[in-house]
Amino acid sequence: MLLVLRQTWPLLLGIMLLMVGNGMQGTLLGIRGKIEGIDTFYMSLVMSAYFAGFLFGSRMVPEMIARVGHVRVFAALGSLISAILVLYAAFPNWPSWVALRVLIGFSFSGVYITAESWLNAGSTNETRGQALSLYMIMQMFGIVTAQALLNVGDPAGYLLFVIPSVLVSLSFTPILLAASPAPSFETIQRMTFRRLWEASPLGIVGIFLLGGIISAMFGMASVWGTAEGLNVKQISAFVAAIYVGGLFLQYPIGWASDRMDRRRVIMGAALVGAVVTFAIFATNPPFWVLLIGAALIGGVANPLYSLLIAYTNDYLDYSDMASASAGLMFINGLGAVAGPLVTGWLMSVMGPGGFFLYIGVLCAGIAGYAAWRMTRREAPSADETGSYTLLSPTATAVAVEARLEVAQEEAEAEAEAEAEAEEPSEADKRTETTG
């Protein structure tokens, strides 16, 4: 792990600084929107715009890279991100923020695609799994750090917009000055919806609903916090708890999914999310209970992303997994665009509680549909399924494909080791012959 860190630290440092900038702007806009008197529904348009831009970027940036190359795309989009982070404070109104959020979502999508391509190309078969794990840990660390930085300035001023702009600008220095060459890049074609549906209806329905859950949590959490009357410190702690829970519960949920019917794990995780959100909606818990609830909600939502992709891949040949994952990510993006819009409408109609009601209904929908699908066909045995692969909802198809390759190589190596262990040794063969 230390060797991998030494080899990839420029890229990992750059990604961490990028995520600090991204994490700050998402939460800060929700707080600043309240200060500027922007209506909750209009803020939902602002938050949804990021996911629309991200979705467009996932489709258009590969063509840009093919035309002008990684370095130019990376530098251009990075400069655009840095400028937008300052422009938020210069134009504090919702139409301007919607346009800027589309642009910044598009830019972050392109930056992630480029960075993940570099990381993948700069790793060997032996180190790629560790490099991708470090990459996702640094993403989480950057976002959590961003929440702490929100407390160093006044959200009504300029400083909190300047800090992420500077950090994003600095993030490109270690990456662009690194000695690693620009990687080759191939566009991953997504699988048709019909083929995906034939492989896994639960994968399509679950990933679409989950897109709405994740975008509501990460896009509207700060909007909910301001509507609820929380201060900046409390809002930043609430958002950080969502990410921390997502990081720590990935592994136990993944461990369980490799040993039992994945639909049971999907149903159980979604059911926990539904119970927690409905309980918060129905009561008025103290803040420390809200933090625990946020950690649990984030802790089940983040692994569900990896679970649904892994479950769909259980019914596909390895050669189809990358295109299927790209298709699922597109469907997830469609759900993500709708998430803040519906949440904002509910909060406008029924108050802040609409935030938890929306998440709870979608969690219950995933749990109920998973339970129904369990009655429709038998689950493959644990020996026939692939291993759980840790994925981040912010990862692009490049990182997902690389993770799937690593998982496949690890599964093949494990199968070969088990086969060798079962073969009798030469000494055992001689003993049997003598006997």
Backbone torsions as a table, in degrees:
resi	resn	phi	psi	omega
1	MET	NA	-40.8	179.4
2	LEU	-64.9	-36.6	177.4
3	LEU	-63.6	-43.5	178.9
4	VAL	-63.1	-41.6	179.6
5	LEU	-63.2	-40.7	179.6
6	ARG	-65.8	-34.7	-177.8
7	GLN	-78.3	-29.9	-172.1
8	THR	-114.7	8.6	-172.8
9	TRP	-59.8	-35.3	179.0
10	PRO	-60.2	-44.0	-179.9
11	LEU	-68.1	-42.9	-178.5
12	LEU	-65.4	-39.6	177.0
13	LEU	-64.0	-43.5	178.4
14	GLY	-61.8	-42.0	178.9
15	ILE	-64.7	-39.9	179.5
16	MET	-62.0	-44.6	179.3
17	LEU	-65.4	-37.2	175.1
18	LEU	-60.5	-44.0	-178.2
19	MET	-69.2	-31.2	173.8
20	VAL	-61.3	-45.9	178.7
21	GLY	-62.9	-43.3	-179.5
22	ASN	-67.0	-43.3	-179.4
23	GLY	-65.0	-36.1	179.5
24	MET	-68.9	-44.4	-174.4
25	GLN	-66.9	-35.5	-179.7
26	GLY	-65.0	-46.9	-178.6
27	THR	-74.2	-39.7	-176.5
28	LEU	-63.2	-39.6	-179.4
29	LEU	-63.1	-38.0	177.7
30	GLY	-61.5	-38.2	178.6
31	ILE	-73.7	-44.7	-177.7
32	ARG	-67.7	-31.4	178.0
33	GLY	-59.1	-39.7	177.9
34	LYS	-65.3	-41.5	-180.0
35	ILE	-63.1	-37.9	-179.4
36	GLU	-81.3	-2.9	178.0
37	GLY	76.3	24.6	-179.7
38	ILE	-79.9	132.0	-178.1
39	ASP	-62.0	150.5	-178.0
40	THR	-57.6	-42.4	-178.5
41	PHE	-65.6	-39.5	177.9
42	TYR	-66.2	-33.5	175.4
43	MET	-67.4	-29.8	176.5
44	SER	-67.6	-33.8	174.6
45	LEU	-63.5	-40.9	178.4
46	VAL	-61.8	-46.9	-177.5
47	MET	-68.6	-37.7	179.3
48	SER	-66.5	-31.3	-176.6
49	ALA	-60.2	-34.6	179.2
50	TYR	-60.5	-45.4	-177.0
51	PHE	-70.5	-30.8	174.1
52	ALA	-65.9	-44.1	177.5
53	GLY	-63.5	-39.9	178.8
54	PHE	-62.5	-40.3	179.6
55	LEU	-65.8	-43.8	176.7
56	PHE	-61.2	-42.1	-178.5
57	GLY	-61.8	-38.7	-179.4
58	SER	-62.9	-25.2	179.4
59	ARG	-92.7	-32.0	-171.0
60	MET	-98.2	-32.4	-175.4
61	VAL	-61.9	-41.3	177.5
62	PRO	-54.1	-36.3	177.4
63	GLU	-69.1	-36.1	176.5
64	MET	-64.0	-42.2	179.1
65	ILE	-62.8	-40.1	179.9
66	ALA	-63.9	-31.6	-177.3
67	ARG	-81.6	-46.5	-170.2
68	VAL	-118.8	-9.5	176.3
69	GLY	98.8	161.3	-176.4
70	HIS	-61.8	-48.3	-171.2
71	VAL	-62.1	-45.2	-178.9
72	ARG	-66.5	-43.2	178.3
73	VAL	-62.3	-45.0	-178.4
74	PHE	-60.8	-48.4	-178.1
75	ALA	-67.9	-39.9	-178.5
76	ALA	-66.3	-47.2	-179.0
77	LEU	-68.7	-35.9	176.9
78	GLY	-62.8	-42.3	177.5
79	SER	-63.3	-38.2	178.8
80	LEU	-64.7	-42.9	178.0
81	ILE	-59.1	-47.5	-178.1
82	SER	-60.3	-41.0	179.7
83	ALA	-67.7	-42.6	-177.3
84	ILE	-62.1	-38.1	-177.5
85	LEU	-61.1	-29.7	176.7
86	VAL	-83.7	-35.0	-177.2
87	LEU	-66.7	-24.4	176.6
88	TYR	-53.0	-47.5	-177.4
89	ALA	-72.9	-26.1	-179.4
90	ALA	-76.1	-27.3	-178.9
91	PHE	-128.8	74.4	-174.7
92	PRO	-81.4	65.8	175.6
93	ASN	-142.2	154.2	-169.4
94	TRP	-68.1	-35.5	177.4
95	PRO	-62.4	-41.3	178.4
96	SER	-65.3	-41.8	-179.7
97	TRP	-64.8	-36.8	177.5
98	VAL	-60.2	-48.1	-179.8
99	ALA	-62.8	-43.3	-179.5
100	LEU	-66.8	-36.3	179.6
101	ARG	-68.7	-36.6	175.0
102	VAL	-61.1	-45.6	-179.1
103	LEU	-64.9	-41.4	-176.9
104	ILE	-74.1	-33.0	174.2
105	GLY	-64.5	-43.4	176.4
106	PHE	-59.4	-44.3	-176.7
107	SER	-68.1	-43.5	179.3
108	PHE	-64.3	-37.5	176.8
109	SER	-59.1	-45.5	179.5
110	GLY	-65.8	-39.6	178.9
111	VAL	-64.7	-42.4	179.0
112	TYR	-63.2	-43.7	179.6
113	ILE	-59.1	-44.9	-178.4
114	THR	-66.9	-46.7	-178.0
115	ALA	-63.8	-41.2	-179.7
116	GLU	-68.2	-33.3	175.0
117	SER	-64.2	-43.3	178.2
118	TRP	-62.2	-45.4	-178.6
119	LEU	-63.2	-42.5	-179.3
120	ASN	-65.0	-43.9	-177.9
121	ALA	-69.8	-30.5	-178.1
122	GLY	-84.6	1.4	-179.0
123	SER	-109.6	150.4	174.5
124	THR	-91.5	172.7	177.6
125	ASN	-59.4	-31.7	-177.8
126	GLU	-78.0	-27.1	-173.8
127	THR	-108.5	-6.8	-172.8
128	ARG	-62.8	-41.1	-179.2
129	GLY	-62.3	-44.7	179.1
130	GLN	-66.8	-38.6	179.9
131	ALA	-63.6	-42.8	179.7
132	LEU	-68.6	-35.3	176.5
133	SER	-64.4	-44.8	177.3
134	LEU	-62.0	-37.7	179.3
135	TYR	-59.6	-46.0	-177.9
136	MET	-73.4	-32.6	175.1
137	ILE	-64.8	-42.2	179.1
138	MET	-66.3	-34.2	174.9
139	GLN	-60.0	-49.6	-179.7
140	MET	-63.0	-43.5	-179.1
141	PHE	-61.4	-40.8	179.2
142	GLY	-63.5	-42.3	-179.1
143	ILE	-67.7	-41.4	178.6
144	VAL	-65.5	-41.1	177.0
145	THR	-60.3	-37.0	179.5
146	ALA	-59.0	-38.1	-178.8
147	GLN	-66.3	-35.2	177.4
148	ALA	-67.6	-37.5	-178.4
149	LEU	-67.8	-19.2	178.8
150	LEU	-63.6	-16.4	-176.4
151	ASN	-93.2	4.6	-176.6
152	VAL	-93.6	-5.1	-178.6
153	GLY	-149.9	178.6	179.7
154	ASP	-90.1	121.5	-179.8
155	PRO	-63.4	-14.1	178.0
156	ALA	-83.4	-10.1	-178.2
157	GLY	-100.8	-157.2	-176.0
158	TYR	-102.8	-23.9	-169.8
159	LEU	-56.6	-44.5	-176.5
160	LEU	-69.7	-14.6	172.7
161	PHE	-90.1	-30.9	179.6
162	VAL	-71.7	-40.3	-177.7
163	ILE	-56.0	-53.8	179.5
164	PRO	-64.1	-32.0	177.9
165	SER	-62.5	-44.5	178.5
166	VAL	-65.5	-42.6	-178.9
167	LEU	-64.3	-39.7	177.7
168	VAL	-64.9	-41.7	178.0
169	SER	-61.4	-42.3	179.0
170	LEU	-68.0	-27.9	-175.0
171	SER	-63.0	-26.1	-176.6
172	PHE	-83.8	-16.4	-179.2
173	THR	-62.1	-54.9	-179.8
174	PRO	-64.8	-29.6	-177.9
175	ILE	-73.5	-49.1	-175.7
176	LEU	-74.0	-22.9	178.3
177	LEU	-91.7	-3.7	178.8
178	ALA	-66.4	153.5	-175.3
179	ALA	-80.2	-7.7	-176.2
180	SER	-70.7	138.6	-179.8
181	PRO	-74.0	160.5	176.5
182	ALA	-66.5	134.9	-175.2
183	PRO	-79.9	161.1	169.6
184	SER	-75.8	158.5	-174.4
185	PHE	-144.0	132.7	176.0
186	GLU	-126.0	131.6	179.3
187	THR	-69.8	134.4	178.5
188	ILE	-95.3	116.7	178.5
189	GLN	-78.2	132.6	-179.4
190	ARG	-81.0	151.2	179.7
191	MET	-72.3	149.9	179.2
192	THR	-64.9	151.6	179.6
193	PHE	-61.3	-36.9	180.0
194	ARG	-62.6	-45.2	179.2
195	ARG	-65.3	-39.1	177.0
196	LEU	-62.9	-42.6	-179.5
197	TRP	-63.7	-39.7	178.0
198	GLU	-63.9	-35.4	-179.6
199	ALA	-75.7	-45.0	-175.1
200	SER	-159.6	95.3	172.9
201	PRO	-58.3	-37.5	179.2
202	LEU	-63.3	-36.6	178.7
203	GLY	-60.6	-44.3	-178.5
204	ILE	-69.2	-51.8	-177.5
205	VAL	-63.8	-45.6	-177.6
206	GLY	-63.9	-43.9	-176.2
207	ILE	-71.1	-30.8	176.6
208	PHE	-67.9	-47.8	178.7
209	LEU	-64.5	-37.3	-179.8
210	LEU	-66.2	-33.7	175.5
211	GLY	-58.5	-40.1	176.7
212	GLY	-66.4	-38.0	179.5
213	ILE	-65.4	-50.0	-175.0
214	ILE	-65.7	-43.0	-179.6
215	SER	-68.4	-32.9	176.6
216	ALA	-66.9	-43.4	-179.4
217	MET	-64.1	-50.8	-172.2
218	PHE	-86.2	-21.6	179.2
219	GLY	-93.2	-35.3	-171.6
220	MET	-110.2	0.1	-177.6
221	ALA	-60.9	-43.4	-179.4
222	SER	-71.5	-32.6	176.0
223	VAL	-64.5	-43.1	175.8
224	TRP	-61.2	-43.2	-177.5
225	GLY	-61.0	-41.8	179.3
226	THR	-68.2	-38.5	178.3
227	ALA	-66.3	-31.0	-179.9
228	GLU	-80.4	-10.8	178.8
229	GLY	89.1	17.4	178.3
230	LEU	-76.3	151.8	176.0
231	ASN	-86.0	176.4	-175.5
232	VAL	-60.8	-42.9	-179.5
233	LYS	-60.8	-43.2	-179.4
234	GLN	-68.2	-40.8	179.4
235	ILE	-63.8	-44.9	-179.8
236	SER	-63.8	-37.5	178.1
237	ALA	-67.6	-39.3	179.3
238	PHE	-62.8	-46.9	-179.9
239	VAL	-65.9	-41.5	179.0
240	ALA	-61.6	-37.7	-179.8
241	ALA	-62.3	-35.1	178.1
242	ILE	-60.5	-45.1	-178.0
243	TYR	-73.1	-39.9	179.7
244	VAL	-62.9	-42.8	176.6
245	GLY	-61.1	-40.2	178.8
246	GLY	-63.0	-33.5	-179.7
247	LEU	-73.2	-44.8	-172.3
248	PHE	-79.2	-28.1	-178.1
249	LEU	-90.3	-3.7	177.2
250	GLN	-58.0	-45.7	-169.4
251	TYR	-73.4	-47.8	177.5
252	PRO	-63.6	-36.5	178.2
253	ILE	-68.7	-40.1	176.6
254	GLY	-63.7	-40.3	178.5
255	TRP	-60.7	-43.8	-179.8
256	ALA	-66.1	-37.5	-175.7
257	SER	-68.6	-21.8	178.3
258	ASP	-82.0	-5.2	-173.2
259	ARG	-123.2	0.9	-179.7
260	MET	-153.2	175.9	178.3
261	ASP	-56.9	118.4	-176.2
262	ARG	-61.9	-27.1	178.9
263	ARG	-64.8	-32.0	176.6
264	ARG	-67.3	-39.6	179.4
265	VAL	-68.5	-42.7	177.0
266	ILE	-59.6	-47.0	179.9
267	MET	-62.0	-44.9	-177.9
268	GLY	-64.8	-44.4	-179.5
269	ALA	-64.4	-44.3	179.5
270	ALA	-65.6	-36.2	179.3
271	LEU	-65.2	-39.8	176.1
272	VAL	-61.1	-44.7	177.9
273	GLY	-59.7	-41.0	-179.9
274	ALA	-65.6	-45.6	-178.7
275	VAL	-61.8	-45.0	-177.7
276	VAL	-64.3	-46.2	-177.2
277	THR	-69.1	-39.1	177.7
278	PHE	-65.6	-36.6	179.0
279	ALA	-64.9	-42.1	178.2
280	ILE	-67.0	-39.0	179.7
281	PHE	-63.2	-39.5	-174.9
282	ALA	-81.4	-16.2	-177.2
283	THR	-122.9	-180.0	174.4
284	ASN	-125.3	74.2	-170.8
285	PRO	-72.0	157.1	174.6
286	PRO	-66.2	167.5	-172.0
287	PHE	-63.6	-37.1	-178.0
288	TRP	-65.3	-30.4	175.0
289	VAL	-70.5	-37.2	176.1
290	LEU	-59.8	-38.8	178.7
291	LEU	-63.9	-42.8	177.6
292	ILE	-63.7	-42.6	178.8
293	GLY	-61.9	-41.6	178.9
294	ALA	-62.6	-41.8	179.0
295	ALA	-64.1	-39.2	179.1
296	LEU	-69.7	-42.0	179.9
297	ILE	-63.4	-49.3	176.6
298	GLY	-63.9	-33.4	-178.6
299	GLY	-67.6	-27.0	178.0
300	VAL	-97.8	-28.9	-177.6
301	ALA	-70.8	-44.8	-178.8
302	ASN	-62.4	-47.9	176.9
303	PRO	-64.2	-28.4	178.5
304	LEU	-58.8	-32.9	178.4
305	TYR	-61.2	-50.3	178.6
306	SER	-65.8	-37.8	-178.6
307	LEU	-63.2	-44.9	-176.8
308	LEU	-67.5	-37.5	176.2
309	ILE	-67.7	-42.9	179.6
310	ALA	-63.7	-41.3	-179.4
311	TYR	-64.2	-42.4	178.0
312	THR	-62.7	-41.8	-179.3
313	ASN	-66.6	-20.7	177.2
314	ASP	-62.3	-21.5	-177.9
315	TYR	-107.4	17.2	-177.8
316	LEU	-127.8	156.5	169.1
317	ASP	-72.7	155.1	-178.4
318	TYR	-57.7	-36.0	-177.9
319	SER	-64.3	-20.2	-178.5
320	ASP	-97.4	-6.8	-170.6
321	MET	-66.4	-41.1	-177.7
322	ALA	-64.8	-45.3	-179.6
323	SER	-68.3	-34.8	176.7
324	ALA	-65.8	-42.5	179.0
325	SER	-63.8	-38.8	176.8
326	ALA	-63.0	-39.8	176.9
327	GLY	-64.3	-42.7	178.9
328	LEU	-64.5	-37.9	179.1
329	MET	-65.6	-35.9	176.7
330	PHE	-65.6	-43.2	177.9
331	ILE	-63.6	-40.8	176.3
332	ASN	-59.8	-39.1	178.6
333	GLY	-64.6	-37.9	176.4
334	LEU	-62.1	-44.2	177.1
335	GLY	-63.5	-36.0	-179.2
336	ALA	-66.0	-36.6	178.0
337	VAL	-62.9	-39.0	-177.3
338	ALA	-76.4	-26.7	-173.1
339	GLY	-54.1	-58.6	-179.7
340	PRO	-62.3	-32.9	-179.2
341	LEU	-63.3	-48.8	-179.5
342	VAL	-67.4	-40.7	179.0
343	THR	-61.3	-45.1	179.4
344	GLY	-62.2	-39.2	178.6
345	TRP	-64.6	-44.3	179.4
346	LEU	-63.0	-41.9	179.7
347	MET	-66.2	-32.9	177.1
348	SER	-68.8	-34.3	-177.1
349	VAL	-81.0	-44.1	-171.2
350	MET	-121.6	6.2	177.7
351	GLY	93.9	-175.0	-175.6
352	PRO	-56.2	-28.1	-178.5
353	GLY	-60.2	-20.3	178.2
354	GLY	-60.9	-26.0	177.8
355	PHE	-59.8	-50.4	-178.3
356	PHE	-76.2	-32.9	178.4
357	LEU	-61.8	-44.2	-179.1
358	TYR	-61.6	-49.1	-179.8
359	ILE	-61.9	-41.2	-179.5
360	GLY	-63.6	-41.9	179.7
361	VAL	-63.8	-42.5	179.7
362	LEU	-67.8	-39.5	176.2
363	CYS	-61.5	-43.8	178.2
364	ALA	-63.3	-36.4	177.7
365	GLY	-62.4	-43.3	178.2
366	ILE	-64.7	-44.7	-179.7
367	ALA	-62.2	-45.1	-178.8
368	GLY	-65.7	-41.0	-179.3
369	TYR	-69.7	-37.4	176.6
370	ALA	-62.3	-41.2	178.6
371	ALA	-63.7	-40.2	179.6
372	TRP	-67.6	-39.3	-179.9
373	ARG	-65.2	-25.6	177.9
374	MET	-66.2	-19.6	178.3
375	THR	-90.6	-5.7	-173.6
376	ARG	-96.4	-29.0	177.6
377	ARG	-158.2	158.7	180.0
378	GLU	-73.8	148.9	177.0
379	ALA	-83.1	145.0	173.5
380	PRO	-65.5	152.2	179.0
381	SER	-68.4	161.5	-178.8
382	ALA	-60.8	-30.0	179.5
383	ASP	-70.2	-24.1	-176.3
384	GLU	-92.6	-8.8	-177.4
385	THR	-96.3	156.5	174.7
386	GLY	-79.1	169.6	-179.8
387	SER	-80.8	153.3	177.1
388	TYR	-64.9	132.4	-177.9
389	THR	-117.4	121.5	-178.9
390	LEU	-67.2	120.1	179.9
391	LEU	-132.4	147.8	176.5
392	SER	-101.8	141.3	176.7
393	PRO	-60.1	-18.9	178.6
394	THR	-89.4	-6.2	-178.2
395	ALA	-70.5	147.8	176.9
396	THR	-93.6	178.2	-178.1
397	ALA	-62.7	-25.6	179.6
398	VAL	-63.5	-49.5	-179.9
399	ALA	-67.4	-37.6	-179.7
400	VAL	-63.5	-44.7	179.2
401	GLU	-62.1	-41.4	179.8
402	ALA	-64.3	-41.2	178.4
403	ARG	-63.7	-39.3	179.0
404	LEU	-65.4	-38.0	177.2
405	GLU	-64.0	-42.8	178.7
406	VAL	-62.8	-44.5	-179.9
407	ALA	-62.0	-40.5	179.1
408	GLN	-64.5	-43.1	179.2
409	GLU	-64.5	-40.5	178.6
410	GLU	-65.5	-39.7	178.8
411	ALA	-65.0	-41.0	179.0
412	GLU	-66.2	-40.1	178.6
413	ALA	-65.4	-39.7	178.8
414	GLU	-65.6	-40.0	178.7
415	ALA	-64.8	-40.9	178.3
416	GLU	-64.7	-40.1	179.2
417	ALA	-64.3	-40.8	178.6
418	GLU	-66.3	-37.6	179.2
419	ALA	-66.1	-40.6	178.2
420	GLU	-66.6	-36.7	-180.0
421	ALA	-66.8	-31.3	-178.9
422	GLU	-79.2	-22.2	179.4
423	GLU	-72.6	136.4	178.6
424	PRO	-69.3	143.9	178.8
425	SER	-72.5	168.2	179.3
426	GLU	-62.0	-37.7	179.2
427	ALA	-65.5	-39.6	178.0
428	ASP	-64.6	-36.9	179.6
429	LYS	-65.0	-41.3	179.0
430	ARG	-65.2	-38.6	179.3
431	THR	-63.0	-43.4	-179.8
432	GLU	-64.4	-38.1	-179.8
433	THR	-66.9	-42.4	178.3
434	THR	-63.9	-40.8	-179.3
435	GLY	-64.9	NA	NA
